[in-house]
Structures are given as C-alpha cells and as structure tokens.
C-alpha cells in the first residue's frame, strides 16, 4: 500500500523496509497481484478504465462520499508573452520565484 500511495523508487522502498531495490521490486511484483485480487473479491477495487464523462458520472452517483487526491505542479513559464497568457491564470504567485 505504501508503494501505491507514494510511488518511491525500488531503492528507496527497499531502504525503508530493510532490503535491496531488487528485492523490493520482487516483492511488489509478487504481492501486487495478491492485493488486486483481494480488493476485487471485496468489491472495493477502484475503477481505472473510465473512457467517457458519462461513465465517470455514473460511477460518482454510486457513492455518498468521494475523495480526490490531486497535486498541483509548477511549470516553467514561456518567455513569449502570448504563450504566457495561454498558461497563466494570474490567480496565484509561486512563492519560490518571489519570496517576499
């Protein structure tokens, strides 16, 4: 579960659990199918094959509470002003580029 939540490299995963990166990979390769089978048999395996917005809407209607885990990633702004306007909303400043 830790691997699926954080996606560390196998070397980092092995370090955290006391074995080599190769052994970490072997464990994930062997145990991930077991986890998938268990979640599927308990009918709690997340849906990962949605292809249309309608399928997504139907899936949402089945659940009372939904948690969305998202990450915002800073990007390099283009130097060309017209290209900047396409990518920059003006809503938020990146504190790393202007620490005031």
Number of C-alpha atoms within 10 A of each C-alpha: 9 8 14 9 7 9 11 13 13 20 15 16 21 18 13 12 9 11 14 16 16 11 15 22 16 12 13 17 11 11 11 14 11 12 14 14 12 13 13 12 10 9 9 10 13 9 8 6 8 11 8 8 9 10 11 13 11 10 12 12 9 8 8 6 7 7 5 5 5 6 6 5 5 8 9 7 12 13 8 8 9 9 11 13 12 9 12 13 9 7 5 7 11 9 8 8 7 7 7 5
